[in-house]
């Protein structure tokens, strides 16, 4: 599913595996990046969808993990094996991934377990910037849903695209959720004034008003 000339939906419950959160592809020139990895059950379909967007899997430079939960990270190892990409996550959630914590990553909710996952780039800052071809991708710490939750932005076709995976939560003590942090992160996302929101489970919202209304509905 083409969202802009640089952004595609290449995975999710209707695109790769029923347990997968949405997986987005960012492409520019000969380079690409993925936002999240699904559970791993649909990795082959994700790779075919990447090719369908006109990109060979080996062009994927980064795999950005928005947080540690299994429906976003269970497929990270298989995607790295197929693409050679570098895995990026916030330092606070990288700890749970590298420890193979099946409770905090919610792998146990899916009747599975989290294999220890090496994170290549651990982001400790509030914001960090990456380049994918000619695009700049911003990685922002946006805690609340999990300690190391993050959102990303890039500008495509003159519009600000926000990858706000799991804007909706949920909040749960077992996931180390913190309501106060979550609400501050929602306010931060509103401040970005994005034109397009690519969410983890509830689809794509186009237009500033639709993006704002969706985020505000959880405050």
C-alpha positions as CSV (number, residue, x, y, z in Angstrom):
1,X,0.0,0.0,0.0
2,X,1.6,3.3,-1.2
3,X,1.0,6.1,1.3
4,X,3.4,8.7,-0.2
5,X,6.1,8.5,-2.9
6,X,8.5,7.4,-0.1
7,X,6.3,5.6,2.4
8,X,4.6,2.2,2.0
9,X,2.7,-0.2,4.3
10,X,4.4,-3.6,3.8
11,X,3.2,-5.6,6.8
12,X,0.4,-5.8,9.3
13,X,-2.6,-8.0,10.3
14,X,-3.9,-7.9,6.7
15,X,-0.5,-7.7,4.9
16,X,1.8,-10.3,6.5
17,X,0.4,-12.1,9.6
18,X,-2.7,-11.8,11.7
19,X,-0.6,-11.1,14.8
20,X,1.6,-8.4,13.3
21,X,1.4,-4.7,14.0
22,X,1.8,-2.5,11.0
23,X,5.2,-2.5,9.3
24,X,6.1,0.6,7.2
25,X,8.8,1.0,4.6
26,X,10.6,4.3,4.0
27,X,12.5,4.5,0.7
28,X,14.7,7.1,-0.9
29,X,16.9,6.4,-3.9
30,X,18.8,3.2,-3.4
31,X,18.3,3.1,0.4
32,X,15.3,2.1,2.6
33,X,14.4,1.5,6.2
34,X,11.6,-0.3,8.0
35,X,9.6,0.8,10.9
36,X,8.9,-2.3,13.1
37,X,9.1,-6.0,12.2
38,X,5.9,-7.8,13.2
39,X,6.0,-11.2,15.1
40,X,8.1,-13.0,12.5
41,X,5.3,-15.2,11.3
42,X,4.9,-13.2,8.1
43,X,8.5,-12.2,7.4
44,X,8.5,-13.9,3.9
45,X,5.4,-11.9,3.0
46,X,7.0,-8.7,4.3
47,X,10.0,-9.3,2.1
48,X,7.8,-9.9,-1.0
49,X,5.9,-6.7,-0.2
50,X,9.2,-4.7,0.0
51,X,10.1,-6.1,-3.4
52,X,6.6,-5.1,-4.6
53,X,7.4,-1.5,-3.6
54,X,10.4,-1.7,-6.0
55,X,13.1,-2.1,-3.3
56,X,15.3,-5.2,-2.9
57,X,15.5,-6.3,0.7
58,X,19.3,-5.8,0.8
59,X,18.7,-2.1,0.4
60,X,17.1,-1.8,3.8
61,X,19.6,0.1,5.9
62,X,17.8,0.4,9.2
63,X,15.1,-1.4,11.1
64,X,13.6,1.1,13.5
65,X,11.8,-0.6,16.4
66,X,9.3,1.8,18.0
67,X,9.1,-0.2,21.2
68,X,9.9,-3.7,22.5
69,X,6.6,-5.4,22.2
70,X,6.5,-8.8,20.4
71,X,4.0,-7.8,17.7
72,X,6.5,-5.1,16.6
73,X,9.8,-6.9,17.3
74,X,9.4,-10.7,17.0
75,X,10.4,-10.7,13.4
76,X,13.4,-8.4,13.8
77,X,16.1,-11.2,13.8
78,X,14.7,-12.7,10.6
79,X,14.4,-9.4,8.8
80,X,18.0,-8.5,9.8
81,X,19.2,-11.9,8.5
82,X,17.4,-11.3,5.2
83,X,18.4,-7.7,4.7
84,X,21.7,-7.1,6.7
85,X,20.1,-4.0,8.2
86,X,21.0,-2.4,11.5
87,X,18.5,-2.6,14.3
88,X,17.7,0.6,16.1
89,X,15.8,0.9,19.4
90,X,15.7,3.2,22.4
91,X,18.1,2.1,25.1
92,X,15.4,1.6,27.7
93,X,13.5,-1.0,25.6
94,X,16.7,-2.5,24.1
95,X,17.4,-3.9,27.5
96,X,14.3,-6.0,27.5
97,X,15.0,-7.2,23.9
98,X,18.5,-8.2,24.6
99,X,17.5,-10.0,27.8
100,X,14.8,-11.9,25.9
101,X,12.2,-10.8,28.5
102,X,9.0,-12.5,27.4
103,X,6.8,-10.7,29.9
104,X,7.8,-7.0,29.3
105,X,7.9,-7.6,25.6
106,X,4.4,-9.3,25.8
107,X,5.7,-12.3,23.8
108,X,3.8,-14.4,26.4
109,X,0.6,-12.7,25.4
110,X,1.0,-14.3,22.0
111,X,1.8,-17.8,23.3
112,X,5.4,-17.3,22.4
113,X,8.8,-16.2,23.9
114,X,11.3,-13.5,23.0
115,X,14.6,-14.7,21.9
116,X,17.4,-12.4,23.0
117,X,17.8,-9.8,20.2
118,X,21.0,-7.8,19.7
119,X,20.2,-4.1,19.1
120,X,22.9,-2.4,16.9
121,X,22.1,1.2,17.7
122,X,20.7,2.1,21.2
123,X,19.3,5.5,21.3
124,X,19.8,7.2,24.7
125,X,18.9,10.8,23.6
126,X,15.5,12.4,23.5
127,X,15.9,12.7,19.7
128,X,18.3,11.3,17.2
129,X,18.5,11.8,13.4
130,X,19.2,9.3,10.7
131,X,19.5,9.5,6.9
132,X,17.8,7.2,4.4
133,X,18.9,8.2,0.9
134,X,18.0,11.9,0.7
135,X,15.5,11.7,3.6
136,X,16.1,12.7,7.2
137,X,14.3,10.4,9.7
138,X,13.9,11.7,13.2
139,X,13.7,9.2,16.1
140,X,12.0,10.7,19.3
141,X,11.8,9.1,22.7
142,X,8.0,9.0,23.6
143,X,7.6,6.9,26.7
144,X,4.4,5.8,28.4
145,X,3.2,2.7,26.5
146,X,6.6,1.2,27.4
147,X,9.7,2.9,29.0
148,X,11.5,3.1,25.6
149,X,8.7,3.8,23.3
150,X,9.6,6.0,20.3
151,X,7.9,7.8,17.4
152,X,9.5,8.8,14.1
153,X,9.0,11.4,11.5
154,X,10.1,12.2,8.0
155,X,9.0,14.6,5.3
156,X,7.7,13.1,2.1
157,X,6.1,15.0,-0.8
158,X,6.2,18.1,1.4
159,X,4.2,16.5,4.2
160,X,5.3,15.5,7.7
161,X,4.7,11.8,8.2
162,X,4.5,10.6,11.8
163,X,5.1,7.0,12.6
164,X,3.3,7.0,16.0
165,X,3.1,3.3,16.6
166,X,0.5,2.3,19.3
167,X,-0.7,5.9,19.9
168,X,-3.7,4.1,21.5
169,X,-1.7,2.2,24.1
170,X,-2.7,0.1,25.9
171,X,-1.3,0.8,29.4
172,X,-0.5,-2.1,31.6
173,X,1.7,-2.6,34.6
174,X,3.2,-5.8,33.2
175,X,4.5,-3.7,30.2
176,X,6.0,-1.0,32.6
177,X,3.5,1.5,31.3
178,X,3.3,5.0,32.9
179,X,0.1,7.0,32.3
180,X,1.7,10.4,33.0
181,X,4.5,9.7,30.5
182,X,2.0,8.4,28.0
183,X,-0.1,11.6,28.2
184,X,3.0,13.8,27.8
185,X,4.0,11.8,24.7
186,X,0.5,12.3,23.2
187,X,0.9,16.0,23.8
188,X,4.3,15.8,22.1
189,X,2.9,14.1,19.1
190,X,0.2,16.7,18.8
191,X,2.9,19.4,18.9
192,X,4.5,17.9,15.8
193,X,1.4,18.9,13.7
194,X,1.8,16.0,11.4
195,X,0.0,15.8,8.0
196,X,-0.1,12.0,8.0
197,X,-0.1,9.5,10.9
198,X,1.0,5.9,10.4
199,X,-0.3,4.0,13.4
200,X,0.5,0.6,14.6
201,X,-2.9,-1.0,14.6
202,X,-5.5,1.5,13.5
203,X,-4.3,2.4,10.0
204,X,-3.2,5.6,8.3
205,X,-4.7,9.0,8.9
206,X,-4.3,11.7,6.2
207,X,-4.9,15.4,7.0
208,X,-3.9,17.4,10.0
209,X,-7.4,17.4,11.5
210,X,-7.8,13.6,11.3
211,X,-4.4,13.1,12.8
212,X,-5.1,15.5,15.6
213,X,-8.5,14.1,16.3
214,X,-7.2,10.5,16.6
215,X,-4.4,11.5,19.0
216,X,-6.6,13.7,21.1
217,X,-9.2,10.9,21.5
218,X,-6.7,9.1,23.8
219,X,-6.1,12.1,26.1
